[in-house]
Amino acid sequence: MTMTTAEADKILSANFAPWVLELGLRVEDVGHDRALLRLPWSDRLSREGGGLSGQALMAAADSATVIAVSAARGAYGPMTTVQQSTSFQRAVAGSDVLIEAVLTKLGRRMAFADITMTDEGSGELAARASTVYALLG
């Protein structure tokens, strides 16, 4: 059975640090090997010059991976980031960002994902990331 967006939102609220919750991430869609989250625009997350901070995008990518792994496994379980690599391609200003994490491999002990971060206003790719997770439970 596919995880619902409400179940995925509960994973965020029950397992993430308060500062991550302050990003305002919302789960928009969940599939058997993917998750789509929305990072709402906030002036609090912008840096000098008005662009969305890279730290916010990286935290959103990391969070989307947790939801994608949880959806693929059928429930949340302990996991930790082993590696994350992010490439920023263009600044985002005044627009929500859609973060899609797609699992490329899910093993018994490790998970791998590719993440795209798209400026919803322009439809342009803002950043890409790849993550590797250790599955602890």
N, CA, C and O atoms as a MOPAC input file, in Angstrom:
PM7 MOZYME 1SCF
protein

 N      0.84000 1    -1.18300 1     0.00000 1
 C      0.00000 1     0.00000 1     0.00000 1
 C      0.88300 1     1.24400 1     0.00000 1
 O      1.86800 1     1.30700 1     0.73600 1
 N      0.54100 1     2.21300 1    -0.80800 1
 C      1.30800 1     3.44400 1    -0.92100 1
 C      1.04500 1     4.34300 1     0.28100 1
 O     -0.09100 1     4.48300 1     0.73300 1
 N      2.10000 1     4.94100 1     0.78300 1
 C      1.99300 1     5.89100 1     1.88300 1
 C      1.21400 1     7.11600 1     1.41300 1
 O      1.38300 1     7.56400 1     0.27900 1
 N      0.37300 1     7.65000 1     2.27100 1
 C     -0.37500 1     8.85600 1     1.93300 1
 C      0.45100 1    10.09500 1     2.26400 1
 O      1.42400 1    10.02200 1     3.01500 1
 N      0.05500 1    11.22800 1     1.69900 1
 C      0.75100 1    12.48100 1     2.02500 1
 C      0.55500 1    12.83100 1     3.49300 1
 O      1.45700 1    13.39300 1     4.11400 1
 N     -0.60300 1    12.51300 1     4.05900 1
 C     -0.83900 1    12.78200 1     5.48700 1
 C      0.10700 1    11.95500 1     6.35700 1
 O      0.64400 1    12.45900 1     7.34400 1
 N      0.30900 1    10.69300 1     5.99700 1
 C      1.25300 1     9.84600 1     6.74000 1
 C      2.67400 1    10.37700 1     6.60800 1
 O      3.43600 1    10.37800 1     7.57500 1
 N      3.02400 1    10.82400 1     5.41800 1
 C      4.36700 1    11.37000 1     5.19700 1
 C      4.56700 1    12.66900 1     5.97300 1
 O      5.63900 1    12.89100 1     6.53600 1
 N      3.55100 1    13.52600 1     6.01100 1
 C      3.64800 1    14.75700 1     6.80400 1
 C      3.84500 1    14.43500 1     8.28400 1
 O      4.55900 1    15.15500 1     8.98300 1
 N      3.21800 1    13.35700 1     8.76900 1
 C      3.39100 1    12.95200 1    10.16900 1
 C      4.82600 1    12.51300 1    10.44100 1
 O      5.35000 1    12.73700 1    11.53200 1
 N      5.45900 1    11.89000 1     9.45100 1
 C      6.87100 1    11.51500 1     9.60700 1
 C      7.70900 1    12.77100 1     9.82200 1
 O      8.58100 1    12.80300 1    10.69000 1
 N      7.43800 1    13.80700 1     9.02600 1
 C      8.16500 1    15.06800 1     9.19900 1
 C      7.96100 1    15.61900 1    10.61200 1
 O      8.92900 1    15.93000 1    11.30600 1
 N      6.71400 1    15.73700 1    11.03000 1
 C      6.42500 1    16.39000 1    12.31600 1
 C      6.91700 1    15.58600 1    13.51000 1
 O      7.25100 1    16.16600 1    14.54300 1
 N      6.96900 1    14.26600 1    13.39000 1
 C      7.34700 1    13.42400 1    14.52500 1
 C      8.84500 1    13.14800 1    14.62800 1
 O      9.32300 1    12.77300 1    15.69800 1
 N      9.59500 1    13.32400 1    13.54100 1
 C     10.98800 1    12.85400 1    13.53400 1
 C     12.04200 1    13.89200 1    13.18600 1
 O     13.23500 1    13.59800 1    13.26500 1
 N     11.63800 1    15.09000 1    12.80400 1
 C     12.62000 1    16.07400 1    12.35800 1
 C     12.86100 1    17.14400 1    13.42100 1
 O     11.98100 1    17.44400 1    14.22800 1
 N     14.04100 1    17.70000 1    13.40800 1
 C     14.42700 1    18.73600 1    14.36800 1
 C     13.54300 1    19.97200 1    14.19900 1
 O     13.07000 1    20.25000 1    13.09800 1
 N     13.32200 1    20.70500 1    15.27900 1
 C     12.47700 1    21.90600 1    15.20200 1
 C     12.91500 1    22.89600 1    14.11500 1
 O     12.06300 1    23.48800 1    13.45300 1
 N     14.20900 1    23.08400 1    13.92000 1
 C     14.65200 1    24.05200 1    12.90700 1
 C     14.31400 1    23.57700 1    11.49300 1
 O     14.10500 1    24.40000 1    10.60100 1
 N     14.25900 1    22.26100 1    11.27900 1
 C     13.85700 1    21.74200 1     9.96400 1
 C     12.35600 1    21.96300 1     9.77800 1
 O     11.91000 1    22.33200 1     8.69100 1
 N     11.58400 1    21.74100 1    10.82900 1
 C     10.14500 1    21.97100 1    10.74900 1
 C      9.82600 1    23.43100 1    10.43200 1
 O      8.82300 1    23.72100 1     9.78100 1
 N     10.67600 1    24.34900 1    10.89000 1
 C     10.47500 1    25.77100 1    10.62600 1
 C     10.63100 1    26.12400 1     9.14800 1
 O     10.24600 1    27.22100 1     8.74100 1
 N     11.18500 1    25.22200 1     8.33400 1
 C     11.25800 1    25.44600 1     6.89000 1
 C      9.86800 1    25.43900 1     6.26800 1
 O      9.66800 1    25.99900 1     5.19000 1
 N      8.89900 1    24.80500 1     6.94300 1
 C      7.53000 1    24.75400 1     6.43000 1
 C      7.32000 1    23.74300 1     5.32200 1
 O      6.38000 1    23.87600 1     4.53800 1
 N      8.17900 1    22.73200 1     5.24000 1
 C      8.04900 1    21.71700 1     4.18300 1
 C      6.69400 1    21.03200 1     4.25200 1
 O      6.18000 1    20.73600 1     5.33100 1
 N      6.12600 1    20.78800 1     3.07700 1
 C      4.85800 1    20.05900 1     2.96700 1
 C      5.01900 1    18.95700 1     1.92200 1
 O      5.60300 1    19.17400 1     0.86000 1
 N      4.50300 1    17.79400 1     2.23000 1
 C      4.54800 1    16.68300 1     1.27800 1
 C      3.40700 1    16.86800 1     0.28500 1
 O      2.24000 1    16.92400 1     0.67200 1
 N      3.75100 1    16.96300 1    -0.98800 1
 C      2.76800 1    17.15500 1    -2.05600 1
 C      2.33200 1    15.84100 1    -2.68900 1
 O      1.18100 1    15.69400 1    -3.10000 1
 N      3.26600 1    14.87400 1    -2.76600 1
 C      2.96500 1    13.60100 1    -3.40500 1
 C      3.97900 1    12.57200 1    -2.92500 1
 O      5.12100 1    12.90400 1    -2.60600 1
 N      3.54000 1    11.31400 1    -2.88000 1
 C      4.41400 1    10.21300 1    -2.47900 1
 C      4.12200 1     9.03800 1    -3.40200 1
 O      2.96300 1     8.72100 1    -3.67000 1
 N      5.17400 1     8.39800 1    -3.88100 1
 C      5.03900 1     7.18600 1    -4.69200 1
 C      5.83100 1     6.06600 1    -4.05800 1
 O      6.38800 1     6.23200 1    -2.97300 1
 N      5.88600 1     4.93100 1    -4.72300 1
 C      6.57300 1     3.77900 1    -4.13500 1
 C      8.08800 1     3.97600 1    -4.04600 1
 O      8.74600 1     3.29700 1    -3.25900 1
 N      8.64900 1     4.88800 1    -4.83400 1
 C     10.10100 1     5.12000 1    -4.80000 1
 C     10.45300 1     6.60300 1    -4.87300 1
 O     11.56700 1     6.96000 1    -5.25500 1
 N      9.50400 1     7.46900 1    -4.50500 1
 C      9.73700 1     8.90400 1    -4.65500 1
 C      8.89100 1     9.70300 1    -3.69200 1
 O      7.91500 1     9.21400 1    -3.12300 1
 N      9.30300 1    10.96600 1    -3.52700 1
 C      8.52600 1    11.91300 1    -2.72500 1
 C      8.69900 1    13.30200 1    -3.33400 1
 O      9.78200 1    13.67000 1    -3.78800 1
 N      7.61600 1    14.05400 1    -3.33300 1
 C      7.62600 1    15.43500 1    -3.81400 1
 C      7.22300 1    16.33500 1    -2.64800 1
 O      6.11800 1    16.22600 1    -2.11600 1
 N      8.13900 1    17.22900 1    -2.25900 1
 C      7.88000 1    18.16200 1    -1.16700 1
 C      7.89200 1    19.58500 1    -1.70100 1
 O      8.51500 1    19.87800 1    -2.72200 1
 N      7.19500 1    20.45700 1    -0.99400 1
 C      7.17500 1    21.88200 1    -1.31000 1
 C      7.91500 1    22.63000 1    -0.20700 1
 O      7.62600 1    22.46600 1     0.97900 1
 N      8.87000 1    23.44900 1    -0.61900 1
 C      9.53800 1    24.37900 1     0.28200 1
 C      8.94900 1    25.75200 1    -0.00600 1
 O      9.27600 1    26.36100 1    -1.02500 1
 N      8.07100 1    26.25700 1     0.89100 1
 C      7.44100 1    27.55200 1     0.61200 1
 C      8.44200 1    28.69800 1     0.72800 1
 O      9.33600 1    28.69100 1     1.57500 1
 N      8.26300 1    29.67700 1    -0.14600 1
 C      9.12300 1    30.85800 1    -0.10000 1
 C      8.92600 1    31.56400 1     1.23500 1
 O      7.80700 1    31.68000 1     1.73300 1
 N     10.02300 1    32.03000 1     1.79800 1
 C      9.98600 1    32.83000 1     3.01900 1
 C     11.16900 1    33.78600 1     3.00000 1
 O     12.29800 1    33.38100 1     2.72200 1
 N     10.90900 1    35.05000 1     3.29600 1
 C     12.01200 1    36.01400 1     3.40200 1
 C     13.01200 1    35.58600 1     4.46900 1
 O     14.19400 1    35.92100 1     4.38200 1
 N     12.54200 1    34.84200 1     5.48300 1
 C     13.44400 1    34.37600 1     6.54900 1
 C     14.50100 1    33.40700 1     6.02800 1
 O     15.54800 1    33.23500 1     6.65100 1
 N     14.23200 1    32.78100 1     4.90100 1
 C     15.18100 1    31.81700 1     4.34200 1
 C     16.05900 1    32.41800 1     3.25300 1
 O     16.88200 1    31.72000 1     2.66100 1
 N     15.88900 1    33.70300 1     2.98900 1
 C     16.68400 1    34.32200 1     1.92100 1
 C     17.99500 1    34.86000 1     2.49100 1
 O     18.11800 1    35.12800 1     3.68700 1
 N     18.93700 1    35.00200 1     1.62200 1
 C     20.24700 1    35.52700 1     2.00000 1
 C     20.42300 1    36.90900 1     1.39000 1
 O     19.52600 1    37.44000 1     0.73400 1
 N     21.57100 1    37.46400 1     1.61700 1
 C     21.87100 1    38.77200 1     1.02800 1
 C     21.63900 1    38.70000 1    -0.47900 1
 O     22.08900 1    37.75700 1    -1.13100 1
 N     20.95300 1    39.66900 1    -1.02500 1
 C     20.62800 1    39.66600 1    -2.44600 1
 C     19.25000 1    39.09300 1    -2.74200 1
 O     18.76900 1    39.19700 1    -3.87000 1
 N     18.60500 1    38.49000 1    -1.74300 1
 C     17.23100 1    38.03700 1    -1.90500 1
 C     17.03700 1    36.62200 1    -2.39500 1
 O     15.89600 1    36.20200 1    -2.58700 1
 N     18.09600 1    35.87000 1    -2.60600 1
 C     17.95600 1    34.48800 1    -3.05900 1
 C     17.77300 1    33.53000 1    -1.89100 1
 O     18.25100 1    33.78100 1    -0.78400 1
 N     17.08400 1    32.44300 1    -2.14800 1
 C     16.88000 1    31.40400 1    -1.14900 1
 C     18.23100 1    30.81100 1    -0.76400 1
 O     19.06800 1    30.55200 1    -1.62900 1
 N     18.44200 1    30.59600 1     0.52100 1
 C     19.74400 1    30.08900 1     0.97500 1
 C     19.95100 1    28.63500 1     0.55700 1
 O     19.01500 1    27.83600 1     0.52200 1
 N     21.18500 1    28.32700 1     0.24900 1
 C     21.55000 1    26.96100 1    -0.11300 1
 C     21.32900 1    25.98200 1     1.02000 1
 O     20.99200 1    24.82100 1     0.78600 1
 N     21.51800 1    26.45100 1     2.26900 1
 C     21.30800 1    25.57300 1     3.41400 1
 C     19.86200 1    25.08600 1     3.47000 1
 O     19.61300 1    23.92500 1     3.79600 1
 N     18.90500 1    25.96700 1     3.15200 1
 C     17.49500 1    25.57900 1     3.15900 1
 C     17.22800 1    24.53200 1     2.07500 1
 O     16.50800 1    23.56100 1     2.30800 1
 N     17.80700 1    24.73100 1     0.90000 1
 C     17.62100 1    23.76500 1    -0.18100 1
 C     18.22800 1    22.41000 1     0.16900 1
 O     17.63400 1    21.36700 1    -0.10700 1
 N     19.41300 1    22.43100 1     0.77700 1
 C     20.06000 1    21.16900 1     1.13600 1
 C     19.27000 1    20.42700 1     2.20800 1
 O     19.13200 1    19.20500 1     2.13900 1
 N     18.75400 1    21.14700 1     3.19200 1
 C     17.93500 1    20.50900 1     4.22600 1
 C     16.65100 1    19.94000 1     3.62100 1
 O     16.20100 1    18.86400 1     4.01600 1
 N     16.06600 1    20.65600 1     2.66700 1
 C     14.85100 1    20.17600 1     2.00700 1
 C     15.14200 1    18.90700 1     1.20100 1
 O     14.34200 1    17.97100 1     1.21900 1
 N     16.26000 1    18.86500 1     0.50500 1
 C     16.63700 1    17.67400 1    -0.26500 1
 C     16.84500 1    16.47700 1     0.65900 1
 O     16.39800 1    15.36900 1     0.36000 1
 N     17.51600 1    16.70400 1     1.76600 1
 C     17.75600 1    15.65700 1     2.74900 1
 C     16.43000 1    15.13800 1     3.30700 1
 O     16.24000 1    13.92900 1     3.44300 1
 N     15.53200 1    16.04200 1     3.62300 1
 C     14.22500 1    15.67300 1     4.17100 1
 C     13.39000 1    14.88900 1     3.16300 1
 O     12.72700 1    13.91800 1     3.52600 1
 N     13.42200 1    15.30600 1     1.90500 1
 C     12.66700 1    14.60500 1     0.85700 1
 C     13.17000 1    13.17500 1     0.69700 1
 O     12.38900 1    12.26300 1     0.42900 1
 N     14.47500 1    12.98300 1     0.86200 1
 C     15.02700 1    11.63500 1     0.76100 1
 C     14.48000 1    10.74500 1     1.86500 1
 O     14.13900 1     9.58900 1     1.61500 1
 N     14.39100 1    11.26600 1     3.08400 1
 C     13.84500 1    10.47800 1     4.19200 1
 C     12.41500 1    10.03500 1     3.88200 1
 O     12.04100 1     8.89400 1     4.15100 1
 N     11.62600 1    10.93500 1     3.32200 1
 C     10.24200 1    10.58100 1     2.99000 1
 C     10.20500 1     9.53600 1     1.87300 1
 O      9.41500 1     8.59500 1     1.94200 1
 N     11.04100 1     9.68700 1     0.85300 1
 C     11.07700 1     8.70700 1    -0.23900 1
 C     11.49300 1     7.32700 1     0.26900 1
 O     10.89700 1     6.32100 1    -0.11700 1
 N     12.50500 1     7.27100 1     1.12500 1
 C     12.94800 1     5.98900 1     1.68700 1
 C     11.83500 1     5.37700 1     2.53600 1
 O     11.55700 1     4.18100 1     2.44600 1
 N     11.20500 1     6.20900 1     3.35800 1
 C     10.11700 1     5.71800 1     4.20500 1
 C      8.97100 1     5.17100 1     3.36600 1
 O      8.40400 1     4.12800 1     3.69200 1
 N      8.62800 1     5.86400 1     2.29500 1
 C      7.55700 1     5.39400 1     1.41700 1
 C      7.92400 1     4.04700 1     0.79000 1
 O      7.08800 1     3.14800 1     0.70900 1
 N      9.15700 1     3.91500 1     0.35700 1
 C      9.59100 1     2.66500 1    -0.27600 1
 C      9.60300 1     1.49700 1     0.71200 1
 O      9.35400 1     0.35200 1     0.33600 1
 N      9.89500 1     1.79800 1     1.97100 1
 C      9.96300 1     0.75400 1     3.00100 1
 C      8.60900 1     0.52200 1     3.67200 1
 O      8.44600 1    -0.43300 1     4.43100 1
 N      7.64100 1     1.39300 1     3.39200 1
 C      6.31300 1     1.22900 1     3.96400 1
 C      6.11400 1     1.91000 1     5.29900 1
 O      4.99600 1     1.94300 1     5.81400 1
 N      7.17900 1     2.45600 1     5.87300 1
 C      7.09500 1     3.15100 1     7.16000 1
 C      8.43700 1     3.82000 1     7.43500 1
 O      9.44800 1     3.49900 1     6.81100 1
 N      8.42500 1     4.75300 1     8.37700 1
 C      9.66500 1     5.38200 1     8.80500 1
 C     10.46300 1     4.41000 1     9.66100 1
 O      9.90200 1     3.66400 1    10.46300 1
 N     11.77600 1     4.42900 1     9.48000 1
 C     12.69900 1     3.67500 1    10.32700 1
 C     13.96300 1     4.48100 1    10.48600 1
 O     14.23400 1     5.36700 1     9.67600 1
 N     14.73800 1     4.20000 1    11.50100 1
 C     15.96100 1     4.95700 1    11.72600 1
 C     16.89000 1     4.89900 1    10.51000 1
 O     17.12500 1     3.83600 1     9.93600 1
 N     17.40600 1     6.05600 1    10.13800 1
 C     18.35200 1     6.15800 1     9.01500 1
 C     19.19400 1     7.39500 1     9.22800 1
 O     18.82900 1     8.27900 1    10.00200 1
 N     20.31800 1     7.45600 1     8.54400 1
 C     21.17200 1     8.63000 1     8.67100 1
 C     21.84000 1     8.94200 1     7.33900 1
 O     22.13800 1     8.04600 1     6.54900 1
 N     22.06300 1    10.21300 1     7.10900 1
 C     22.73300 1    10.64900 1     5.88900 1
 C     24.19900 1    10.24500 1     5.95000 1
 O     24.88500 1    10.52000 1     6.93400 1
 N     24.67500 1     9.59400 1     4.89900 1
 C     26.07900 1     9.23100 1     4.78800 1
 C     26.79700 1    10.22900 1     3.88400 1
 O     27.94300 1    10.60100 1     4.13700 1
 N     26.10200 1    10.66100 1     2.81900 1
 C     26.70600 1    11.58900 1     1.86300 1
 C     25.60600 1    12.37600 1     1.18100 1
 O     24.53700 1    11.84700 1     0.87600 1
 N     25.88700 1    13.66200 1     0.94500 1
 C     24.99900 1    14.49500 1     0.12600 1
 C     25.86700 1    15.41500 1    -0.70200 1
 O     26.76500 1    16.07600 1    -0.18200 1
 N     25.59600 1    15.45300 1    -1.98300 1
 C     26.30000 1    16.34800 1    -2.89900 1
 C     25.25000 1    17.19400 1    -3.61500 1
 O     24.30300 1    16.66400 1    -4.19600 1
 N     25.42900 1    18.51100 1    -3.56600 1
 C     24.44500 1    19.41500 1    -4.15300 1
 C     25.13100 1    20.35900 1    -5.13200 1
 O     26.19400 1    20.91000 1    -4.84600 1
 N     24.50600 1    20.53500 1    -6.28600 1
 C     24.96100 1    21.50300 1    -7.28600 1
 C     23.86500 1    22.53600 1    -7.48700 1
 O     22.73100 1    22.19500 1    -7.82000 1
 N     24.20800 1    23.79300 1    -7.28300 1
 C     23.25400 1    24.89000 1    -7.43000 1
 C     23.38400 1    25.46600 1    -8.83500 1
 O     24.48400 1    25.78300 1    -9.28700 1
 N     22.25000 1    25.59800 1    -9.52000 1
 C     22.29200 1    26.03200 1   -10.91300 1
 C     21.75300 1    27.43000 1   -11.13500 1
 O     22.18700 1    28.11400 1   -12.06200 1
 N     20.81300 1    27.87300 1   -10.30400 1
 C     20.28800 1    29.24100 1   -10.42000 1
 C     19.64900 1    29.62600 1    -9.11100 1
 O     19.19400 1    28.77200 1    -8.35100 1
 N     19.61600 1    30.91400 1    -8.85400 1
 C     19.01300 1    31.42800 1    -7.62700 1
 C     17.48800 1    31.35000 1    -7.71700 1
 O     16.90400 1    31.43600 1    -8.79800 1
 N     16.86500 1    31.18500 1    -6.55200 1
 C     15.40600 1    31.22200 1    -6.43700 1
 C     15.06200 1    32.42600 1    -5.57700 1
 O     15.59500 1    32.58500 1    -4.47900 1
 N     14.16700 1    33.27800 1    -6.08000 1
 C     13.73300 1    34.45100 1    -5.30700 1
 C     12.22600 1    34.60500 1    -5.44200 1
 O     11.69500 1    34.67100 1    -6.55100 1
 N     11.54900 1    34.66200 1    -4.31100 1
 C     10.11200 1    34.93100 1    -4.30200 1
 C      9.22900 1    33.81500 1    -4.80000 1
 O      8.08600 1    34.06700 1    -5.18200 1
 N      9.71800 1    32.58200 1    -4.81000 1
 C      8.94500 1    31.46600 1    -5.35200 1
 C      9.14600 1    30.22900 1    -4.49500 1
 O     10.21700 1    30.02500 1    -3.92200 1
 N      8.10000 1    29.39700 1    -4.41000 1
 C      8.23600 1    28.09500 1    -3.75900 1
 C      9.16600 1    27.21400 1    -4.58400 1
 O      9.35900 1    27.43200 1    -5.78000 1
 N      9.73100 1    26.22400 1    -3.92400 1
 C     10.58600 1    25.25200 1    -4.60600 1
 C      9.97000 1    23.86700 1    -4.42700 1
 O      9.58700 1    23.48100 1    -3.32200 1
 N      9.88100 1    23.12900 1    -5.53100 1
 C      9.40100 1    21.74700 1    -5.50300 1
 C     10.61500 1    20.83100 1    -5.46600 1
 O     11.49300 1    20.90300 1    -6.32600 1
 N     10.65000 1    19.97700 1    -4.46500 1
 C     11.79200 1    19.08900 1    -4.25700 1
 C     11.32500 1    17.67000 1    -4.51100 1
 O     10.46600 1    17.16000 1    -3.79200 1
 N     11.88900 1    17.02000 1    -5.53700 1
 C     11.51600 1    15.64100 1    -5.84000 1
 C     12.71000 1    14.72700 1    -5.60700 1
 O     13.75500 1    14.87100 1    -6.24100 1
 N     12.53700 1    13.78600 1    -4.68900 1
 C     13.55000 1    12.77200 1    -4.41500 1
 C     13.09300 1    11.45600 1    -5.03100 1
 O     11.97900 1    10.99300 1    -4.78600 1
 N     13.96900 1    10.86500 1    -5.83300 1
 C     13.67600 1     9.58500 1    -6.48600 1
 C     14.76600 1     8.59900 1    -6.08900 1
 O     15.95300 1     8.84600 1    -6.30200 1
 N     14.34500 1     7.47900 1    -5.50700 1
 C     15.31900 1     6.46100 1    -5.12800 1
 C     15.87800 1     5.78500 1    -6.37500 1
 O     15.13300 1     5.40400 1    -7.27800 1
 N     17.19200 1     5.64500 1    -6.41000 1
 C     17.82600 1     4.93700 1    -7.51100 1
 C     18.22100 1     3.52500 1    -7.10900 1
 O     18.40100 1     2.65300 1    -7.96000 1
 N     18.35600 1     3.30400 1    -5.78500 1
 C     18.63200 1     1.95900 1    -5.26500 1
 C     18.22300 1     1.93600 1    -3.79900 1
 O     18.54200 1     2.84400 1    -3.03100 1
 N     17.52200 1     0.89500 1    -3.43800 1
 C     17.15700 1     0.66500 1    -2.04400 1
 C     17.59500 1    -0.74000 1    -1.67800 1
 O     17.04200 1    -1.72900 1    -2.16000 1
 N     18.60300 1    -0.80700 1    -0.81200 1
 C     19.08900 1    -2.10000 1    -0.34700 1
 C     18.66200 1    -2.36100 1     1.08600 1
 O     17.84800 1    -1.62900 1     1.64900 1
 N     19.22100 1    -3.41100 1     1.66900 1
 C     18.88300 1    -3.71800 1     3.06200 1
 C     19.52400 1    -2.73000 1     4.02500 1
 O     18.94800 1    -2.42400 1     5.06900 1
 N     20.69900 1    -2.23300 1     3.69100 1
 C     21.45100 1    -1.35900 1     4.60200 1
 C     21.70000 1     0.04400 1     4.06300 1
 O     22.05200 1     0.94400 1     4.82600 1
 N     21.52200 1     0.24400 1     2.75900 1
 C     21.82600 1     1.53900 1     2.14400 1
 C     20.71600 1     1.93500 1     1.16700 1
 O     20.03500 1     1.08900 1     0.58800 1
 N     20.55900 1     3.25100 1     1.00600 1
 C     19.62200 1     3.79100 1     0.02100 1
 C     20.30600 1     4.92900 1    -0.71300 1
 O     21.09100 1     5.67600 1    -0.12700 1
 N     20.00500 1     5.05800 1    -1.99900 1
 C     20.59400 1     6.09100 1    -2.85800 1
 C     19.46200 1     6.84000 1    -3.54400 1
 O     18.47400 1     6.23600 1    -3.96300 1
 N     19.60700 1     8.16000 1    -3.65800 1
 C     18.54400 1     8.95500 1    -4.28500 1
 C     19.12600 1    10.10800 1    -5.08700 1
 O     20.20600 1    10.61900 1    -4.78800 1
 N     18.38200 1    10.50300 1    -6.11300 1
 C     18.65500 1    11.72100 1    -6.87400 1
 C     17.52700 1    12.69300 1    -6.57900 1
 O     16.35900 1    12.30400 1    -6.53800 1
 N     17.87100 1    13.94800 1    -6.37500 1
 C     16.89300 1    14.96300 1    -6.00200 1
 C     16.99600 1    16.13800 1    -6.95900 1
 O     18.08800 1    16.62000 1    -7.26000 1
 N     15.82300 1    16.59900 1    -7.44000 1
 C     15.77200 1    17.82500 1    -8.23200 1
 C     15.00300 1    18.86900 1    -7.44000 1
 O     14.02300 1    18.55700 1    -6.76300 1
 N     15.45700 1    20.10500 1    -7.53100 1
 C     14.81500 1    21.22900 1    -6.85000 1
 C     14.45100 1    22.26000 1    -7.90500 1
 O     15.32800 1    22.88000 1    -8.50600 1
 N     13.15900 1    22.44100 1    -8.12700 1
 C     12.64900 1    23.24900 1    -9.22300 1
 C     11.95200 1    24.49500 1    -8.70300 1
 O     11.10400 1    24.41900 1    -7.81500 1
 N     12.31300 1    25.63500 1    -9.26000 1
 C     11.64500 1    26.91000 1    -8.96000 1
 C     10.23800 1    26.80800 1    -9.53400 1
 O     10.06500 1    26.73700 1   -10.75000 1
 N      9.23100 1    26.80000 1    -8.66000 1
 C      7.86900 1    26.61500 1    -9.15200 1
 C      7.43200 1    27.76900 1   -10.04600 1
 O      6.69000 1    27.55600 1   -11.00500 1
 N      7.87500 1    28.97400 1    -9.75300 1
 C      7.45900 1    30.13700 1   -10.53300 1
 C      7.91800 1    30.08900 1   -11.97600 1
 O      7.14600 1    30.39000 1   -12.88600 1
 N      9.17100 1    29.71200 1   -12.19300 1
 C      9.71800 1    29.69400 1   -13.55400 1
 C      9.71100 1    28.31200 1   -14.18600 1
 O      9.80100 1    28.18700 1   -15.40700 1
 N      9.60600 1    27.28000 1   -13.37000 1
 C      9.71100 1    25.91500 1   -13.87600 1
 C     11.14200 1    25.48900 1   -14.13200 1
 O     11.38400 1    24.38700 1   -14.62300 1
 N     12.09400 1    26.35300 1   -13.80600 1
 C     13.51300 1    26.07500 1   -14.06000 1
 C     14.13800 1    25.26200 1   -12.92100 1
 O     13.77300 1    25.41500 1   -11.75500 1
 N     15.06800 1    24.41500 1   -13.27900 1
 C     15.81600 1    23.64400 1   -12.29800 1
 C     16.72500 1    24.59000 1   -11.51900 1
 O     17.53500 1    25.30400 1   -12.11100 1
 N     16.59400 1    24.59700 1   -10.20300 1
 C     17.41600 1    25.46800 1    -9.36000 1
 C     18.64100 1    24.73600 1    -8.82000 1
 O     19.71600 1    25.32100 1    -8.69500 1
 N     18.47100 1    23.45400 1    -8.50300 1
 C     19.57300 1    22.67600 1    -7.93500 1
 C     19.28400 1    21.19700 1    -8.10700 1
 O     18.14500 1    20.78100 1    -8.32300 1
 N     20.35400 1    20.41200 1    -8.00500 1
 C     20.28700 1    18.95400 1    -8.02100 1
 C     21.11200 1    18.44300 1    -6.86700 1
 O     22.10000 1    19.06000 1    -6.46800 1
 N     20.70500 1    17.32000 1    -6.33900 1
 C     21.48000 1    16.69000 1    -5.27900 1
 C     21.44300 1    15.18600 1    -5.45100 1
 O     20.55200 1    14.63600 1    -6.09800 1
 N     22.43100 1    14.53200 1    -4.85800 1
 C     22.40500 1    13.07500 1    -4.72400 1
 C     22.69400 1    12.77700 1    -3.26500 1
 O     23.50300 1    13.45100 1    -2.62800 1
 N     22.02300 1    11.75800 1    -2.74300 1
 C     22.19700 1    11.39500 1    -1.34800 1
 C     22.42300 1     9.89400 1    -1.21300 1
 O     21.98500 1     9.08600 1    -2.03300 1
 N     23.12400 1     9.56800 1    -0.14500 1
 C     23.32600 1     8.17700 1     0.25200 1
 C     22.95200 1     8.10300 1     1.72400 1
 O     23.39700 1     8.91900 1     2.53100 1
 N     22.12800 1     7.11100 1     2.06600 1
 C     21.65600 1     6.93700 1     3.43000 1
 C     22.03700 1     5.54900 1     3.94400 1
 O     22.01400 1     4.57100 1     3.19800 1
 N     22.38600 1     5.47900 1     5.22200 1
 C     22.53400 1     4.20600 1     5.91200 1
 C     21.21200 1     3.91800 1     6.60200 1
 O     20.68500 1     4.76800 1     7.31900 1
 N     20.67500 1     2.72300 1     6.39000 1
 C     19.42400 1     2.30900 1     7.00800 1
 C     19.76500 1     1.55000 1     8.29600 1
 O     20.40100 1     0.49600 1     8.26100 1
 N     19.33600 1     2.10000 1     9.41400 1
 C     19.79100 1     1.60400 1    10.72000 1
 C     18.83000 1     0.62300 1    11.37800 1
 O     19.20000 1    -0.06800 1    12.32700 1
 N     17.61600 1     0.55800 1    10.88500 1
 C     16.66000 1    -0.32900 1    11.55600 1
 C     15.76100 1    -1.02400 1    10.59400 1
 O     14.90200 1    -1.80400 1    11.00500 1

